[in-house]
Amino acid sequence: MKRRSVVVALVGAGALGAAWLGRAKIVGAGGGGDSEQQRQVLAAPTERDEVVAPGRVEAETDVIDLGFEQGGRIIALLVNEGDHVSKGQVLARLDDRLAAARVARAQAALDAARARRDAAFRGSRLAEIRAVEAEADAARTQATNEATERARGERLLGKQAITDAEAERLRSGAQASAARAAAADARLAVVREGTRGELKRAAMAEVAGLQAELEETRLLWAQMELRAPTDGVVLRRHAEIGEQVSLVPPTVVLSMANLDKLQVRAEVDEEDIARIGVNQTGFVRVDAYGERRFPGKVVRVMGDLGRKAIRNDDPKARVDTRVLEVIFVFDTTPTLPLGLRVDLHLPVPAGRRG
């Protein structure tokens, strides 16, 4: 029975084949209307004339997560989600009172060091030199007087007119006056000569060190502000005023991206990778926009296959297939949200149709 059923099946198949061939001959011989219909069917595009791949809208540049370079408490959030921001714009601030005080202290120390350096290089003023000269003259005059009194005391001591103690007092006074006169002359010489070279270099080094310290405190103060690294749109606020931010782990305060240029990252099934390539034109369709098409072209084809990451709502869709990512860029950037699921349609050139 099994053998007969196989034979019957084969005979049936042969009969159907013969009937189809006969129909083809009749059409070719004289059925004008049927021939035109057949040509239209053969000329119509088939499913193999287009690659359709699921994808998602993303920014041409990656989404940037922003956080402070210092820990502290947030005292101001100056932007909201959806706001357009410019490069360098202040987005948030931490409590910076301590940092500001450190900057003020470093500035004061630098100002004092600069004053000492300037004094070292200018030397003494004329009035200061005149004052030291007057002090030296007075010290010399006193030393001369004390020396005269000492000589007189020595003569009186020889005549037993004064005591030994009185004579010793006169000698000590004369020696002290002579020492003060010598010190005054030394000070006068220093003032006239000016500051030594090594002291000038020390003053310059002190200024340089305090200048670096001031720059450091200013940098730490600037890190109390969170600024936009580029133009873009604020996507998400992850923190609020009053929250404490830390560096370990780093606290993400805001997320932003540049939405001026959007692209689609699509996943092409491994069966279709031979039918797509760079500069291949196509269009994107989105369910929310109906039949509207967003044209563009493929600008990059990745070099390795990976697992499927984009899921659609089709229960019959294969999930175990390998896919190749392609990057599709719009001719004119549309207003579409990041992460929107789309379908990328790539008409296949005749030379690549399988």
Legacy VTK file of the C-alpha trace (Angstrom):
# vtk DataFile Version 3.0
C-alpha trace
ASCII
DATASET POLYDATA
POINTS 354 float
0.000 0.000 0.000
2.792 2.369 0.793
4.484 1.710 -2.544
1.253 2.283 -4.506
0.593 5.546 -2.688
4.048 6.798 -3.635
3.454 5.906 -7.281
0.090 7.622 -7.273
1.618 10.681 -5.731
4.310 10.760 -8.382
1.771 10.294 -11.151
-0.334 13.095 -9.670
2.610 15.406 -9.524
3.484 14.579 -13.112
-0.030 15.294 -14.228
-0.048 18.638 -12.495
3.289 19.468 -14.068
2.053 18.559 -17.504
-1.056 20.630 -17.002
1.028 23.651 -15.963
3.291 23.227 -19.000
0.275 22.964 -21.216
-1.130 26.167 -19.734
2.187 27.881 -20.334
2.169 26.782 -23.994
-1.372 28.027 -24.476
-0.532 31.377 -22.942
2.569 31.670 -25.048
0.662 30.731 -28.172
-2.212 33.141 -28.099
-3.550 34.217 -24.674
-2.764 37.957 -24.890
-4.495 39.035 -21.689
-2.983 36.269 -19.609
0.495 36.960 -21.060
0.393 40.617 -20.003
-0.725 39.619 -16.517
2.092 37.100 -16.292
4.666 39.698 -17.346
3.428 42.050 -14.653
3.769 39.339 -12.022
7.281 38.484 -13.144
8.282 42.157 -13.264
6.913 43.011 -9.807
9.535 43.255 -7.046
9.838 40.282 -4.771
10.767 40.144 -1.108
14.355 39.583 -2.162
14.515 43.083 -3.709
14.566 44.776 -0.275
16.272 44.196 3.057
14.212 45.221 6.082
16.070 45.447 9.381
14.916 46.573 12.830
16.805 49.455 14.368
16.841 52.193 16.968
17.386 55.933 16.735
20.520 57.187 18.472
22.682 60.282 18.524
25.700 60.405 16.237
27.770 61.002 19.381
27.300 58.980 22.556
25.098 60.085 25.424
27.279 61.853 28.024
26.832 61.254 31.751
27.963 64.329 33.697
29.226 64.474 37.277
31.288 66.778 39.477
35.048 66.402 39.867
34.733 67.119 43.596
32.450 65.787 46.281
29.967 68.010 48.054
26.357 69.089 48.381
24.372 70.330 45.388
23.059 73.850 45.970
21.827 74.670 42.435
20.512 72.804 39.378
20.139 75.345 36.606
18.631 73.197 33.822
15.676 70.896 33.314
15.174 67.841 31.150
14.708 68.831 27.518
16.629 72.107 27.821
19.072 73.011 25.061
22.472 73.958 26.459
25.632 75.466 25.004
29.231 74.415 25.469
30.631 75.861 28.697
27.216 76.703 30.180
26.949 76.214 33.946
24.480 73.401 34.640
24.816 72.847 38.401
26.787 74.038 41.447
28.082 72.599 44.699
28.455 74.447 47.996
31.690 76.386 47.312
32.144 78.542 50.429
35.209 76.665 51.660
36.812 76.690 48.214
36.207 80.439 47.880
37.857 81.083 51.266
40.919 79.102 50.219
41.220 81.168 47.053
41.022 84.414 49.046
43.714 83.237 51.472
46.022 82.160 48.644
45.515 85.511 46.916
46.442 87.438 50.061
49.609 85.386 50.562
50.612 85.974 46.958
50.072 89.730 47.263
52.331 89.862 50.334
55.052 87.858 48.582
54.915 90.150 45.565
55.366 93.164 47.824
58.469 91.612 49.411
59.856 90.761 45.977
59.305 94.299 44.707
61.009 95.742 47.780
63.979 93.449 47.264
64.421 94.560 43.679
63.829 98.254 44.284
66.200 98.452 47.237
65.946 101.147 49.913
64.334 104.456 49.166
66.339 107.706 49.493
64.475 108.710 52.647
65.300 105.337 54.226
68.984 105.776 53.372
68.990 109.282 54.844
67.386 107.992 58.061
69.998 105.250 58.447
72.768 107.805 57.742
71.419 110.024 60.513
71.320 107.079 62.927
74.911 106.200 62.033
76.070 109.811 62.556
74.386 109.931 65.961
75.958 106.609 66.974
79.420 107.804 65.915
79.014 111.082 67.784
77.955 109.271 70.929
80.875 106.862 70.579
83.285 109.813 70.284
81.834 111.447 73.388
81.992 108.204 75.342
85.627 107.725 74.275
86.470 111.223 75.489
84.813 110.544 78.842
86.741 107.302 79.134
90.073 109.067 78.557
89.204 111.674 81.137
88.229 108.967 83.597
91.527 107.184 83.055
93.396 110.407 83.961
91.252 110.951 87.048
91.764 107.361 88.109
95.532 107.923 87.947
95.142 110.846 90.326
92.897 108.776 92.593
90.128 111.321 91.896
87.558 108.595 91.023
87.048 105.042 92.108
87.888 101.968 90.105
84.173 101.237 89.670
83.538 104.639 88.160
86.435 104.205 85.780
85.129 100.771 84.746
81.703 102.231 84.040
83.252 104.817 81.736
85.244 102.140 79.908
82.115 99.945 79.424
80.052 102.889 78.157
82.732 103.807 75.653
82.969 100.234 74.334
79.163 99.955 73.986
78.955 103.228 72.108
81.723 102.127 69.770
79.842 98.872 69.067
76.589 100.711 68.338
78.398 103.039 65.963
79.928 100.069 64.130
76.490 98.402 63.812
74.963 101.608 62.462
77.723 101.881 59.859
77.105 98.268 58.823
73.379 98.891 58.387
74.138 101.959 56.331
76.429 99.950 54.056
73.723 97.295 53.504
71.084 99.900 52.717
73.359 101.646 50.249
74.349 98.368 48.564
70.773 97.031 48.189
69.396 93.470 48.477
71.754 90.574 47.787
71.183 88.436 44.686
70.299 85.301 46.604
67.606 87.145 48.529
66.131 88.427 45.280
66.023 84.893 43.867
64.400 83.643 47.071
61.745 86.352 46.777
61.043 85.348 43.162
60.766 81.658 44.090
58.334 82.493 46.877
56.109 84.394 44.453
56.180 81.524 41.929
55.214 78.966 44.565
52.324 81.032 45.869
51.158 81.702 42.303
50.949 77.948 41.697
49.087 77.487 44.969
46.582 80.156 43.943
46.010 78.460 40.568
45.408 75.157 42.355
42.809 76.654 44.670
41.105 78.372 41.738
40.958 75.062 39.856
39.385 73.328 42.848
36.905 76.196 43.126
36.008 75.889 39.447
35.294 72.190 39.969
32.406 73.207 42.203
30.563 74.073 38.962
29.302 71.518 36.421
29.559 72.841 32.855
28.309 71.474 29.537
31.191 69.896 27.577
29.417 70.515 24.256
26.199 71.813 22.746
23.273 69.489 23.272
20.037 68.668 25.051
19.602 67.594 28.683
18.071 64.122 28.598
17.822 63.246 32.282
18.339 64.746 35.750
19.649 62.063 38.099
20.052 64.232 41.229
18.294 67.066 42.987
19.246 70.104 45.074
20.503 69.129 48.506
21.853 65.726 47.504
25.411 64.787 48.408
27.623 63.764 45.504
30.681 61.548 45.805
33.592 60.456 43.651
33.677 56.784 44.672
31.467 55.686 43.098
31.037 58.776 40.897
27.604 60.369 41.134
25.925 61.031 37.773
24.028 64.317 38.010
22.871 64.901 34.418
22.802 63.075 31.080
22.945 64.965 27.805
23.484 64.372 24.094
23.894 66.345 20.899
20.687 65.780 18.912
21.702 67.890 15.906
22.677 64.695 14.077
20.732 61.469 14.523
21.371 58.041 13.072
19.885 54.567 13.143
21.740 51.507 14.359
20.059 48.574 12.624
20.572 44.802 12.785
20.738 43.006 9.430
20.060 39.270 9.480
23.123 37.189 8.605
21.271 35.802 5.556
21.151 39.304 4.043
24.651 40.620 4.755
25.828 40.040 1.170
23.065 42.332 -0.089
23.967 45.485 1.823
26.953 47.828 1.727
28.279 51.309 2.509
26.555 54.198 0.645
23.492 52.050 -0.034
20.460 54.342 0.034
17.184 53.552 1.727
14.624 54.919 4.129
13.315 54.522 7.654
9.711 53.957 8.595
8.163 54.464 12.010
4.776 53.104 13.040
3.871 56.385 14.700
4.352 58.291 11.425
2.357 55.943 9.189
3.600 55.849 5.596
6.047 58.718 6.007
9.591 57.861 4.948
12.859 59.284 6.270
15.520 58.831 3.549
19.248 58.438 4.027
22.107 56.046 3.413
24.309 53.450 5.080
27.584 55.006 6.214
29.138 52.144 8.148
28.910 48.359 8.216
30.380 46.637 11.240
32.988 43.938 10.855
31.621 41.238 13.140
28.379 39.382 13.670
26.677 39.526 17.013
23.590 38.456 18.855
20.265 40.081 18.160
19.610 42.897 20.631
16.578 44.658 19.141
13.288 42.889 19.682
10.049 43.707 17.888
6.456 42.697 18.603
6.309 40.015 15.906
5.924 36.634 17.678
7.224 34.868 14.545
10.458 36.860 14.460
13.638 34.844 14.859
15.535 35.582 18.037
18.371 33.079 17.724
19.820 34.463 14.498
23.147 36.265 14.174
23.039 39.865 12.971
25.373 42.477 11.514
25.028 46.072 12.704
24.883 48.899 10.170
24.784 52.652 10.744
22.236 54.591 8.695
22.386 58.405 8.524
19.425 60.579 7.551
19.636 63.000 4.652
17.902 65.585 6.856
17.868 65.001 10.597
14.244 64.485 11.734
12.867 65.233 15.168
12.780 61.759 16.675
13.377 60.656 20.262
16.441 58.632 21.112
15.782 54.912 21.454
12.755 54.927 19.111
12.325 51.554 17.375
12.200 51.850 13.578
12.338 49.674 10.480
15.176 50.285 8.041
14.320 49.533 4.388
17.254 49.060 2.012
16.316 48.403 -1.643
18.844 45.912 -3.016
20.684 46.783 -6.264
20.141 44.317 -9.105
23.684 42.981 -8.853
23.176 41.938 -5.229
19.790 40.276 -5.460
19.804 36.615 -4.502
LINES 1 355
354 0 1 2 3 4 5 6 7 8 9 10 11 12 13 14 15 16 17 18 19 20 21 22 23 24 25 26 27 28 29 30 31 32 33 34 35 36 37 38 39 40 41 42 43 44 45 46 47 48 49 50 51 52 53 54 55 56 57 58 59 60 61 62 63 64 65 66 67 68 69 70 71 72 73 74 75 76 77 78 79 80 81 82 83 84 85 86 87 88 89 90 91 92 93 94 95 96 97 98 99 100 101 102 103 104 105 106 107 108 109 110 111 112 113 114 115 116 117 118 119 120 121 122 123 124 125 126 127 128 129 130 131 132 133 134 135 136 137 138 139 140 141 142 143 144 145 146 147 148 149 150 151 152 153 154 155 156 157 158 159 160 161 162 163 164 165 166 167 168 169 170 171 172 173 174 175 176 177 178 179 180 181 182 183 184 185 186 187 188 189 190 191 192 193 194 195 196 197 198 199 200 201 202 203 204 205 206 207 208 209 210 211 212 213 214 215 216 217 218 219 220 221 222 223 224 225 226 227 228 229 230 231 232 233 234 235 236 237 238 239 240 241 242 243 244 245 246 247 248 249 250 251 252 253 254 255 256 257 258 259 260 261 262 263 264 265 266 267 268 269 270 271 272 273 274 275 276 277 278 279 280 281 282 283 284 285 286 287 288 289 290 291 292 293 294 295 296 297 298 299 300 301 302 303 304 305 306 307 308 309 310 311 312 313 314 315 316 317 318 319 320 321 322 323 324 325 326 327 328 329 330 331 332 333 334 335 336 337 338 339 340 341 342 343 344 345 346 347 348 349 350 351 352 353
